[in-house]
Amino acid sequence: MSAKTVPLTIDELEPGMYVSKLDRPWLETPYLFQGFYIETLEDIRELAKHCQHVFVDNNRFDETMTATQSFPAPVRNRVKQTSATISRIVYLSKESETQTSNAKPIDGKSTDDETTVRSKREFDQAASAYAQASTVVDEVIKRMDAGVAVDLAVIHQAVDPMIESVMRNQDALVWLARMKTKDDYVFDHSLAASIWLIVFGKHLGFDKKTLQVVSMGGLFMDVGKTSMPKKLLTQKTPLNDEEMALMRKHVEAGVKIVQQIKGVDSRVVDMIATHHERHNGTGYPNSLDGNQIPTFGRIAGIVDSYCAMTMNRPYAMAISTYDAMMQINHLAGVEFQAEMVEQFVQAIGVFPVGTLVELSTGEVGVVIAQNKVRRLRPKIMVLLDQDKKPLERFPTIDLRTQLVDKTNTESLWITKGLPPGAYGIDPTNYYL
């Protein structure tokens, strides 16, 4: 057992603790991935249904989750993170506070649910930030492609409003990360990667300046592809060895382009240079491995892969967020640093808001709130009935508390995640 891991009985647990191991195999429990923060007393009661004791990581404790709780100091002191460990990357799960409003689809149809994960006001602000970022990024990419100098202040006009939106309430912008702005994979991928990197960086405790770095890195990770032959970018068949070798040169091209931005942070350049390197040394262009890859390059590699899997590409259709997370998790400790993958899962979730899912009843809905402990049981807004026909009203189902169907005879669960656009549904047509 690691020195940083402390065994505790269920009665000794409190919000803020990070459970890293159970007293039984994870697959024998409802928890999909290993490791989670205890956020509420309800989470402890849920653990008690499956375990007698657990192991907590004494280097990871989030005091923000204890604000309304009172527990004996001796127990807290056994797991509280000390100031000596804060000099490294801080792995804190500081989720944004949820807000309430009436949930309505954009077309104005009513819904049965009165409480949702965010306000319409934040969605409007996020939409404005996203639209502004789209305009700025479009112009910046055109300038870069034409060899025209780009002002760093202009780039801040794209990233700063998105960072502010995520800090207020990340769900609104996460919902928009699935939006396809134009029929241009590089463009859409860049915006989505930037948003996910802000969310991931927020989870890791990055300050605003550092969030600006990772956000810019996301925007320009693939800017080198603008110098690649158009045929390679739109080819619908797998690239042969010669074509692949040429395509891989987009990394070097991107580095050269971004280095010309006066005042750009060197870490942005490092992200672009290393986002295709892999933990086991199988990446490119320099076959770096392990700690040879800078931290931001490791983060960028995970996000870049996740975005690629969940977006349509010329040669492959998007897969569901659940399937993408399964693939990322499968590569933990192989192509990606295992600890980084664990944190990515914590930050993004198995079913992020805006994810389409199909229920055991055959109904189809969109995730409107995650469940950090029971990750396979989020809150759903139902859009299609069991025959896949659109509903007139959109009821919500909280799978954490609703365990059976309407007849109270059959268990209710998510049978599968659906790729974007399944059954013609565009989740961005709905706000909460």
N, C-alpha and C positions, 0 to 999 in steps of 0.2 A: 504493500500500500504506500502511495506517495506521501512524503512528509507534509505536503500541503493539504492532504485529504483527511478529514476528521469524521469518524463514525458518530452518528447521533440517532437517538430513538425518535419516533414521530413526535412525541410529546416535547422534545427539545427544539423542534424546528420553529422558525419564525420568518415572516416576510423579509426579503432582502438577501436571504441565503441562496447559494447556488448549489443545486443538487447535481453532482457529477457522476454518481453511481448508486445503484439500488441493491437491495439484498437478494435480488433475483434477476434473471436475464431480462433485458429490456423488451424483448419480443413477447414476453409473457404478460406485458402490461399494455395499456392503451397509448403509452408514450412512444411517438414515432421515432424520434431521434434522442440520442443520449445527451443529457444536460439541459437544465432550465432553471430560471430564477423562480423562487417562491414569491408571489406577488401579494397574496391575500391569505387569510385564515381558511378560506374555502379550498385553496390549493392544498393546504395541509390536510384537511379532512379528506380530500380526494386521494392523496397519497396513502392515507391510513387504510383505505380500502384494498390496497395492493401490497403494502410493505409494512414490516415491523420496525426496520431501521434503514437509514440511507447514509450515504457518504457525501459530505459537503466540502466544497473547495474553500479553504480558509484564506485564499488570496483574492477571492471575489465576493464582495458584499456590497449591496446597493442600499444605502441608507434612505434613499428617497421612498422606498417601499415600506418603511417603518414609521412614517410620519404620523399615522393615526393608530399605531399599535403601541402597546406597552409590554415589555418582556424583561425578565431578570437580566441584569448586566453580566453576570458570569457566563451565561450561555452566549450572549452576543459577543463577548470578548474572545470566545473560542474560535470564532469565524470571521471577525471583523478584519477588514483589510488594513494594514498598517501603512504609514506614510512612506516607509522605505521602499515599498513596491510600486509607488505611484510614478516613479521616474520612467518606467517602461510604458508601453501602450496600455491604456486603461480599458479593460474589458467590462464596461458597464452597460446594462440594458436599461436605458432611460427612455421608456416609451412615452410618446406624447400623450397629454391628457385628452380623453375623449370629450366630445361635446354632444349636445342633444339638439334635435330639431325634428320637424316633420319630414319623413322620407317621401320623396316624390320623384317619378321619372321626369325627364326633361319635357316630355310632351304634356305634362300636367295631370296625368292620370293619378287617381288617389291610391293610397296604400293603407293597410290595416295597422302598420306599425308606427308608434309615436316616438320611439327613441332610436337614435342612430349614432353612428360612430363619428360623425362630424357635422358641422353646420354648413348650410348653403353658402354662407358668407365666406368661409374658408375655401370652399370649392371655387367660388367666383374669383377669389384672389389667386388661387393656384392656377386656374385657367388663364388668368391674365399673365401670370409669370411664365407659364408654358408658352403662350402665344408670343410673348416678347422674346423668349429664348429662341423660339423657332425662327423668328424674323432675323434676329441678330446672327444666329449660327448660319443661316442660309447665306447672309451677306458675307460673313467672315470666311466661309468655305470658298465662295466665289472669288474673294480677294486673294486668298491663299493660292488657289488654283491658277490665278492669273499672275502670281508673283508680286502682288501689290502688298505693301506693308500694312500690318494690322496693329491698331492701337490696343494695348492691354486694357485700357479703360472701357473700350467697347465690349470686350469679352466679359468684363464684370457686369455689364448691363444684362447679360444673359444669365450668369450663374448666381449673382447675389439675390435676386428675387426668388429663385428656386430654393436657395438655402434658407431664406427667411420663412418660406412657406413650410418647408419640411420641419423646421424648428418649432413652428406653431402647431402643426398637425400634419404629420407625414402622409396620412392616408389619402388626402385629397390629391396630392401630386403623384402618389403611387398609382392611383386610379388612372390618371392621365398618362402615365408612363406607357400604357398599352395603346395609346392613340397613334395611329399611322397618319402622320401629317402630310406626307407626299409619297409618291411611288419611287422612293429612293432609299434602298436599304442602308447605305452608309449614313445618310442624314438621320433617318429614324432611329437607327442603332445608336448613334452618337447621343441623341437626346435621352433615350432610355437609359443608356449606360451612365450618363451624368447623374440622372435622378437616383438610380440605384446606388451609385457610389456615395451620394450625399446621405442617403438613408443608412447605408452600411457605416459610413464614417461617423454619423451621429451616434449610432449604437456603440461604436468603439470609443466614444468620448472625445472626438476631435473638436478643437475650437474652430471658430469661424474661418480664420486664415487657412487652417489646414483643410477645412471643407472646401474652400475655394480651390485649393490645389487639386484635390481628388476630383472635383467637379470639372475643372478644366481638363484634367487628364482624360476623363470620360468623353468629353466633347471632341477631343482631338486624337484619341487612340487610333482611329482609322483614317485620319485625314490624308495619310500617304496613299490611300487607295485612289484618291482623285488623280494621281499621276499614273495610274495603271491603265492599260488598254481597256476601253469600254467593253469590249467583247468578253474579257475575263470577268468583269463585274456582273454581267448579265447572263453568262453561260449557264444553261440549265442541266448540263451533264457534269459529272465529276472532273476536276482538272487532272490532266496527265502530269507526269513528273516534271516535264519542262515548264508547263504552265504554272505548276505549284511553286517551282523555284522562283519564277518571275513574280508571282503574287506575294511571296514572302518578303520581297524587297520593299513592300509598302511600309514596313517598320522603319527601315533606314530612311526612306523618303519622308515619312512623317516626322522623324526626328529633325531632319534638315529644315523642314518647313516651319516647325514650331520654334526651333532655335532662333529663327529670324524675328520672332516677336520680342521687341525690346522690353526688358524687365521681367520676362516670364520666369517663374520659379523653376530651379533646376530639377525639382522633384517631379514636375509635370513632364519634363523631358525624359526622366528616368522611367516614369510610368509607361510612356509611349514606347521606349526602347525595350522594355522587359515584359510587356503584358502577354507576350506569347511564349515566354520562358516557362518551364515547368519544374515542379519540385523534384522530380526524379531525373532531370537532365534531358528529357526528350523534346524540349521546346526549341524555339529558334528566336533570334538568329545566332546566338552564341552558346547554346546548349548549357546555360547556367543551371545550377541545381541548389537546393536547400537555401542556406543563408546567403549564397551568392546573389540571389534575387532580392532586390530591395523590397522593403515592406510594402510600399505602394504598388510595386509591380506584382506582388503576390495577390494583393487585394484586387487589382485591375484584372488579372487573369481570370479570377473566379467570376467577377461581374461580366466581363466580356463574353465568357462561355455561356453563362446563364442567359444573357440577352440574346445571343445568337440562337440558342435552342428555342427560345420562346417567341421568336419573330420569324415570319416567312422570309426565306432566302430564295434566290433564283433556282437553286438546286435542291431545296428541301423545305417542306412545310413546317410550320411551328408545331412544337409539342406543348402539352399542358405544363403549367408551372409545377405541378406535382411530379410529373415525369422528369422534368428538368432538374428539380431538386434531388430526385432519386439518383440521377446520373452524377450530379455534382458530389453528392454524399458518397457514392460508390468510388469516386476518384480521390477521396480524402486519404492523405498519407501516401498517395501515388503521384498524381499530377499536381495536386494542390496540398498545401500545408494543412494537416488535419485540424489544428487549432483554429486556423482561419476559416475553414469550412464550417466548423461548429458555430463560430460567431456569425457567419453569413446566414446560416439556418435560423439562428436566434433573431437576427435583424430583419430578415425578409419574411420568414414564416413559410410554412408548407403551402398554405392557401392565402396569398396576399389579397387584400381587398381588390375587387375588380375581377377576380378569378372566376371563370365559369365552371360549374360542377354539375354532375348528374347524381340524383339521389336514388336510393334503393327503391323508391316508389316509381321511378321513371321520370319524375319531375326534373326540370332543369332550372338552375338559379345562379345568382351571382353572389359571391362572398362580400358581405358588407362589414364584417368585423371578425378579427382573428381570435383564437382561443390559445393563449400562450402555453397552457398546461395540457389540455386535451386538444392537440394540434389537428387532429382529424375531425374535430367537431366545432367548426366555426359557426358564425351566424350567417344565414342565407336569406336573400330576397328571391322568392320563387317567381320566375318569369314565364315558364312553359308548363303545361300540365303533363300528365303521364303519357299522353298521346303526342306530345311535343307541339301542342297548339298554344298560341299566345293567350295569356290570361287577361281578363278585363281589369282585375285588381291584382296587386302584388303583395301577397302576405309574406311575413318574415318568419323564419324558423330558427330558433337558437338550439342548435344540436347538442349543446352542453346540457341543457335541461330537458329538451324534448327528445326522448329516446325511442318513441314509437310513433307510428303513422296516425293519420286521422281516425282510423278505426280502432286504435288501441290494441291491435292484434299482431302487428308486424313490427319488428325492429326497424329503426330509421337510421341511415348512415349515408355517407358519400360513397358511391361505388367507383367513381373515377373523376379525375380532373379532365376538363375539356380544353382543347386548344382554342386560341382566339378566333372568333368568328364562327364557332360551331353553331349550327342551326340558324345561321344568319344573324346572330345576336351581336351587337356592338355594345359592350358594357359602358362605353363612354357616352351612350345616350341616356344614362341614368346618373343622377346625383343623389347624394344623401345629405 
